Amino acid sequence: MAQALFFSLELSLSASSTFSICSSTPHFLSKNSTFNHLTLSFKPLKPPKHLHFHLKPISSHSNRWSLRGTTALVTGGTRGIGRAIVEELVGFGAKVHTCSRNETELSECLENWVGSGFEVTGSVCDVSVRAQRERLIGTLSSLFDNKLDILINNVGTNIRKPMVDFTAEELSTLLATNFESVFHLCQLAYPLLKASGAGRVVFTSSVSGFVSLKNMSVQGSTKGAINQLTRNLACEWAKDNIRCNAIAPWYIKTSMVEQVLSNKEYLEEVYSRTPLRRLGDPTEVSSLVAFLCLPASSYITGQIICVDGGMSVNGFYPRHD
Ligand SMILES: NC(=O)c1ccc[n+]([C@@H]2O[C@H](COP(=O)([O-])OP(=O)(O)OC[C@H]3O[C@@H](n4cnc5c(N)ncnc54)[C@H](OP(=O)(O)O)[C@@H]3O)[C@@H](O)[C@H]2O)c1
């Protein structure tokens, strides 16, 4: 519609094998796309005074679905969902830095990744400790030239017990690991994300941040806080073109839930509560994270998306078939 208002379009046959566009500003098609035999030229008409569309160049399909040239920090990338995210982002062309507490496991992962030609570096860091978070972001700044395109706050932990049985120490552990670390890492990373010009943050929530799950009052509250932080930062940082979204998984096959799911009866109950009747795989989460980082999702911010086989929308749906 805007194009019809502002431009007259001329099409002519040409022997040239390159698609060329001659126009005065604004350009709305990228130059040098391959398109045989056609030369398009756009002549600006006088726009009506009350219309001020800002026409942006349409980037090519391959640019919208690529992370080539971007840098990313993924916390907790040696196992489970974090590891799948590292590999997914690298697959889309990003340079990734990750961290975890266990040095041996981190070294093994780095050796594997580098051996496979992946651009991944890593630091030993316990993100629940303030000084270690500061050191991590310091390392990142020098590694990525004071600029970070993608921050994936993946680390989180769980202590399952009735709320009244929580000790002060257990409460602090969950708050420090699941919320305070994320909050502070965002503060520390903000100047680097701003310098990117198109920063993206993905938080790791959980369905426990939406619905009540047995013995998970504290963990669920930390994820609820993450959900609200996602919405607030999406609005607060929109001026810097930093997008903030969250993913909220249900049971995903990782070391964190291995023990609770080793109980067959419990596992059956999980299946029966999940419309897709199965657990999720870490790669089914990492693909959503990658999408939220890609230019293809550039108009999505402030959203918390469940990856849960339908669990969070399941009301009452008995199995008759
Ligand atoms: N799996 C699920 O069913 C599920 C469901 C909902 C939400 N989630 C969320 O998804 C995220 C990842 O869970 P996951 O299941 O993939 O966990 P996981 O299998 O236990 O892996 C956790 C990763 O984070 C690292 N890590 C843990 N604590 C850390 C700390 N304090 N500092 C630095 N690194 C740390 C671990 O390495 P080290 O131990 O060596 O530090 C490991 O690399 C969490 O936020 C979790 O709440 C998971």
The ligand as a Tripos MOL2 file, in Angstrom:
@<TRIPOS>MOLECULE
LIG
   48    52     1     0     0
SMALL
NO_CHARGES

@<TRIPOS>ATOM
      1 N1         14.7260  -30.0270   32.3470 N.am      1 LIG1
      2 C1         13.4950  -29.6320   32.5560 C.2       1 LIG1
      3 O1         12.5440  -30.4470   32.5950 O.2       1 LIG1
      4 C2         13.1880  -28.1770   32.7650 C.ar      1 LIG1
      5 C3         11.8370  -27.7830   32.8490 C.ar      1 LIG1
      6 C4         11.5570  -26.4450   33.0460 C.ar      1 LIG1
      7 C5         12.5660  -25.5100   33.1280 C.ar      1 LIG1
      8 N2         13.8620  -25.9160   33.0410 N.ar      1 LIG1
      9 C6         14.9040  -24.8830   33.1500 C.3       1 LIG1
     10 O2         15.8570  -25.0390   32.1180 O.3       1 LIG1
     11 C7         17.1320  -24.5830   32.5580 C.3       1 LIG1
     12 C8         18.1870  -25.6290   32.2590 C.3       1 LIG1
     13 O3         17.7990  -26.8270   32.8940 O.3       1 LIG1
     14 P1         18.4260  -28.2530   32.5110 P.3       1 LIG1
     15 O4         17.3640  -29.2380   32.8000 O.co2     1 LIG1
     16 O5         19.0620  -28.2070   31.1870 O.co2     1 LIG1
     17 O6         19.5310  -28.3770   33.6610 O.3       1 LIG1
     18 P2         20.7890  -29.3700   33.7960 P.3       1 LIG1
     19 O7         20.6430  -30.5650   32.9280 O.co2     1 LIG1
     20 O8         20.9480  -29.5610   35.2700 O.co2     1 LIG1
     21 O9         22.0130  -28.4840   33.2520 O.3       1 LIG1
     22 C9         22.3380  -27.3280   33.9260 C.3       1 LIG1
     23 C10        23.5450  -26.6670   33.2990 C.3       1 LIG1
     24 O10        23.8030  -25.4470   34.0090 O.3       1 LIG1
     25 C11        25.0620  -25.5170   34.6950 C.3       1 LIG1
     26 N3         24.8690  -24.8680   36.0150 N.ar      1 LIG1
     27 C12        24.0310  -25.2470   37.0060 C.ar      1 LIG1
     28 N4         24.1610  -24.3980   38.0350 N.ar      1 LIG1
     29 C13        25.0730  -23.4610   37.6880 C.ar      1 LIG1
     30 C14        25.6210  -22.3330   38.3150 C.ar      1 LIG1
     31 N5         25.2500  -21.9740   39.5540 N.pl3     1 LIG1
     32 N6         26.5400  -21.5920   37.6590 N.ar      1 LIG1
     33 C15        26.9330  -21.9480   36.4050 C.ar      1 LIG1
     34 N7         26.4530  -23.0100   35.7530 N.ar      1 LIG1
     35 C16        25.5340  -23.7690   36.3850 C.ar      1 LIG1
     36 C17        25.3730  -27.0070   34.7790 C.3       1 LIG1
     37 O11        26.7800  -27.2470   34.8850 O.3       1 LIG1
     38 P3         27.4990  -27.3670   36.3380 P.3       1 LIG1
     39 O12        26.6240  -28.2310   37.1730 O.co2     1 LIG1
     40 O13        28.8400  -27.9480   36.0500 O.co2     1 LIG1
     41 O14        27.5950  -25.9840   36.8670 O.co2     1 LIG1
     42 C18        24.8250  -27.4820   33.4350 C.3       1 LIG1
     43 O15        25.6910  -27.1550   32.3850 O.3       1 LIG1
     44 C19        16.9580  -24.2410   34.0450 C.3       1 LIG1
     45 O16        16.7520  -22.8570   34.1950 O.3       1 LIG1
     46 C20        15.6980  -24.9810   34.4400 C.3       1 LIG1
     47 O17        15.0080  -24.3720   35.5100 O.3       1 LIG1
     48 C21        14.1960  -27.2200   32.8790 C.ar      1 LIG1
@<TRIPOS>BOND
     1     1     2 1
     2     2     3 2
     3     2     4 1
     4     4     5 ar
     5     4    48 ar
     6     5     6 ar
     7     6     7 ar
     8     7     8 ar
     9     8     9 1
    10     8    48 ar
    11     9    10 1
    12     9    46 1
    13    10    11 1
    14    11    12 1
    15    11    44 1
    16    12    13 1
    17    13    14 1
    18    14    15 2
    19    14    16 1
    20    14    17 1
    21    17    18 1
    22    18    19 2
    23    18    20 1
    24    18    21 1
    25    21    22 1
    26    22    23 1
    27    23    24 1
    28    23    42 1
    29    24    25 1
    30    25    26 1
    31    25    36 1
    32    26    27 ar
    33    26    35 ar
    34    27    28 ar
    35    28    29 ar
    36    29    30 ar
    37    29    35 ar
    38    30    31 1
    39    30    32 ar
    40    32    33 ar
    41    33    34 ar
    42    34    35 ar
    43    36    37 1
    44    36    42 1
    45    37    38 1
    46    38    39 2
    47    38    40 1
    48    38    41 1
    49    42    43 1
    50    44    45 1
    51    44    46 1
    52    46    47 1
@<TRIPOS>SUBSTRUCTURE
     1 LIG1         1 GROUP 0 **** ****
